[in-house]
Every structure is written in structure tokens, then in C-alpha cells.
Amino acid sequence: MGGWMPVAVVKGADGRATALRVCQCEAKMIGGKLEIKKVEGSEKDLPADLIVSAIGQMVDFAGLDEFNNGKGGVSADKNYQVQGKPGVYAGGDVLRPHLLTTAVGHGAIAAEGIDEYLAGHEMGRRPKVDVHVFDLMRKYVEKGIAIDTIKEATRGTDASKGAVHNYDNRSDRYVIAHDELFLGHFQYTPRNKRHITHLNKESALGNFEERLDPLDDKQAVNEAKRCMSCGLCFECDNCVVYCPQTAVYKVKKTEAMTGRYVATDYDKCIGCHICSDVCPTGYIQMGLGE
């Protein structure tokens, strides 16, 4: 019932509910604030023998009053450090009611902040697009590949052992849009949708069964395979195969890793953009030192 609001519970002689009294309401923006006003004379009773209050949950601030922001929650910055409370972090519905995965994300980011705080480092600003990204430098350590000290200009270089070639972490700047992908590389693959059980008033009462069924193992794998790895190299070799100057080449196996799979000989590169055009994921960004 849109545009109606509860105003009272009607009780019988035995003290039990017999109806919910509601009235129509109007929402108006007044002085930049949304105000809800009752429509006088619109009240009516909805007969009921059981009324369940399901209007949201509230934070129990017993013993935690100092963290109450006055709006029934806790205020935190983008590192999920509680405002005005250095070293105190929060996450989940205490910040804002949302999904379980949102709360998991809060915890992951807060853990990074706690680590920085305990190390005595100053908190930096988080990127606009907040994601966990591939750490190329860590991969170098895992592979045992040494990176020399950079002593020369790296603009346009492919020879310096101190420079990391053909890798750029762009996730803190923008998202790779669909028009930057080579969609001809991908076939149409339908979604693996989860089954939803729809209820009516008869089947809903007393029904505590799951309504959103999970995907089975095969469906989950097939759904994951639909990922187009936007902005990431998945080693398809298109840039190597289609380069007319043979400027793009595979690096040695001893130096290869995700994000360090191909390199460019800039003495041969003529800037034709073909490698960028045929890249399925929009990983290649043209330009020298941009």
C-alpha cells in the first residue's frame, strides 16, 4: 500500500491487536528536507490478529554511547576509522544497513587501515574505485626476479631492468567501459540465474525456507567464466599475433607473470594502435609516459 503510514494499533478487550490503523500521507520537499505529512480524515483500520513490526533494526549502543552519531549509527571515514576516534574501526550494518558482502568489504578495508595504524603510517586517501587489485611488485618478489635501481629516464624505455613494462594499475582512476573492449572476442553467454521461489499469502505464513536458491557447482563455474576480465590481461596473445611490426613480444618464461607477460620493443613500435584495438579486455592503453 503505497502512500500509507501506520498511526496506531487497535486493541480488543483482551489487550490483543485487532487492527492496524493507517492513514494516507504526502511527502514534500520543504527547505531541502523531505517531510511526511498526514492527510487528515483518511484514517482507516486494517483488521488483523497478528501485527509484526518489521521496520528495520537498530544498533544497541549500551556501553557504547560515545560512538553514537545521533542518527542511530556510527560515522566512519573511507578507511572505516571511526570519526574522532583514532585506532577505532567499524563496519557492517552499524555504518549503514546493506548486504553481507558489503560488510565483508568493510572488514577487509578496515583490516588494511588497522595494519597501517599499528605500523604508525599516516592514512592515505582511498581510490575512487575501491577494489582489491593485483600487486605486481609482490609477484616479482614471489618469482625471485630482482628489479634494479632506476638510474635513467623510463619514458618509452623497454630496456631498463629497473622499469616495469606493460603494466599500469588504472583501477584508482577509472573503470574500463564496454566500448573499450573488443567484444568480437566474446560470444554471447546467457546468465546462470538463481531460482527464486515466489510466495503468496497462503504459502508465506510459517514458511522459513530459502526463497533464493544457490547456484550448483557447475552453474557457479559457468557464471564465473562469463567474466570478461575488463582491464586485465588474460594472456590471449592477440597483441603479439596482430602486431604488424613484431614490436610486441612475449617475455622470457623466467620473467613472465601475470601483468608481465608481454613487452614492447619501442624501436619497432610505430603507434598504429592495432594491439590496443584487438585487446579483448581494454588492457592496453596507448601513449608514452601518460
C-alpha positions, 0 to 999 in steps of 0.5 A, spaced: 500 500 500 503 505 497 502 512 500 500 509 507 503 510 514 501 506 520 498 511 526 496 506 531 494 499 533 487 497 535 486 493 541 480 488 543 478 487 550 483 482 551 489 487 550 490 483 543 491 487 536 485 487 532 487 492 527 492 496 524 490 503 523 493 507 517 492 513 514 494 516 507 500 521 507 504 526 502 511 527 502 514 534 500 520 537 499 520 543 504 527 547 505 531 541 502 528 536 507 523 531 505 517 531 510 511 526 511 505 529 512 498 526 514 492 527 510 487 528 515 480 524 515 483 518 511 484 514 517 482 507 516 483 500 520 486 494 517 483 488 521 488 483 523 490 478 529 497 478 528 501 485 527 509 484 526 513 490 526 518 489 521 521 496 520 528 495 520 533 494 526 537 498 530 544 498 533 544 497 541 549 502 543 549 500 551 556 501 553 557 504 547 554 511 547 560 515 545 560 512 538 553 514 537 552 519 531 545 521 533 542 518 527 542 511 530 549 509 527 556 510 527 560 515 522 566 512 519 571 515 514 573 511 507 578 507 511 572 505 516 576 509 522 571 511 526 570 519 526 574 522 532 576 516 534 583 514 532 585 506 532 577 505 532 574 501 526 567 499 524 563 496 519 557 492 517 550 494 518 552 499 524 555 504 518 549 503 514 544 497 513 546 493 506 548 486 504 553 481 507 558 482 502 558 489 503 560 488 510 565 483 508 568 489 504 568 493 510 572 488 514 577 487 509 578 495 508 578 496 515 583 490 516 588 494 511 587 501 515 588 497 522 595 494 519 597 501 517 595 504 524 599 499 528 605 500 523 604 508 525 603 510 517 599 516 516 592 514 512 592 515 505 586 517 501 582 511 498 581 510 490 575 512 487 574 505 485 575 501 491 577 494 489 582 489 491 587 489 485 593 485 483 600 487 486 605 486 481 611 488 485 609 482 490 609 477 484 616 479 482 618 478 489 614 471 489 618 469 482 625 471 485 626 476 479 630 482 482 628 489 479 634 494 479 635 501 481 632 506 476 638 510 474 635 513 467 629 516 464 623 510 463 619 514 458 618 509 452 624 505 455 623 497 454 630 496 456 631 498 463 631 492 468 629 497 473 622 499 469 616 495 469 613 494 462 606 493 460 603 494 466 599 500 469 594 499 475 588 504 472 583 501 477 584 508 482 582 512 476 577 509 472 573 503 470 574 500 463 567 501 459 564 496 454 566 500 448 573 499 450 573 492 449 573 488 443 567 484 444 568 480 437 572 476 442 566 474 446 560 470 444 554 471 447 553 467 454 546 467 457 546 468 465 546 462 470 540 465 474 538 463 481 531 460 482 527 464 486 521 461 489 515 466 489 510 466 495 503 468 496 499 469 502 497 462 503 504 459 502 508 465 506 505 464 513 510 459 517 514 458 511 522 459 513 525 456 507 530 459 502 526 463 497 533 464 493 536 458 491 544 457 490 547 456 484 550 448 483 557 447 482 557 447 475 552 453 474 557 457 479 563 455 474 559 457 468 557 464 471 564 465 473 567 464 466 562 469 463 567 474 466 570 478 461 576 480 465 575 488 463 582 491 464 586 485 465 590 481 461 588 474 460 594 472 456 590 471 449 596 473 445 592 477 440 597 483 441 603 479 439 599 475 433 596 482 430 602 486 431 604 488 424 611 490 426 613 484 431 614 490 436 610 486 441 613 480 444 612 475 449 617 475 455 622 470 457 618 464 461 623 466 467 620 473 467 613 472 465 607 473 470 601 475 470 601 483 468 608 481 465 607 477 460 608 481 454 613 487 452 614 492 447 620 493 443 619 501 442 624 501 436 619 497 432 613 500 435 610 505 430 603 507 434 598 504 429 594 502 435 592 495 432 594 491 439 590 496 443 584 495 438 584 487 438 585 487 446 579 483 448 579 486 455 581 494 454 588 492 457 592 496 453 592 503 453 596 507 448 601 513 449 608 514 452 609 516 459 601 518 460 
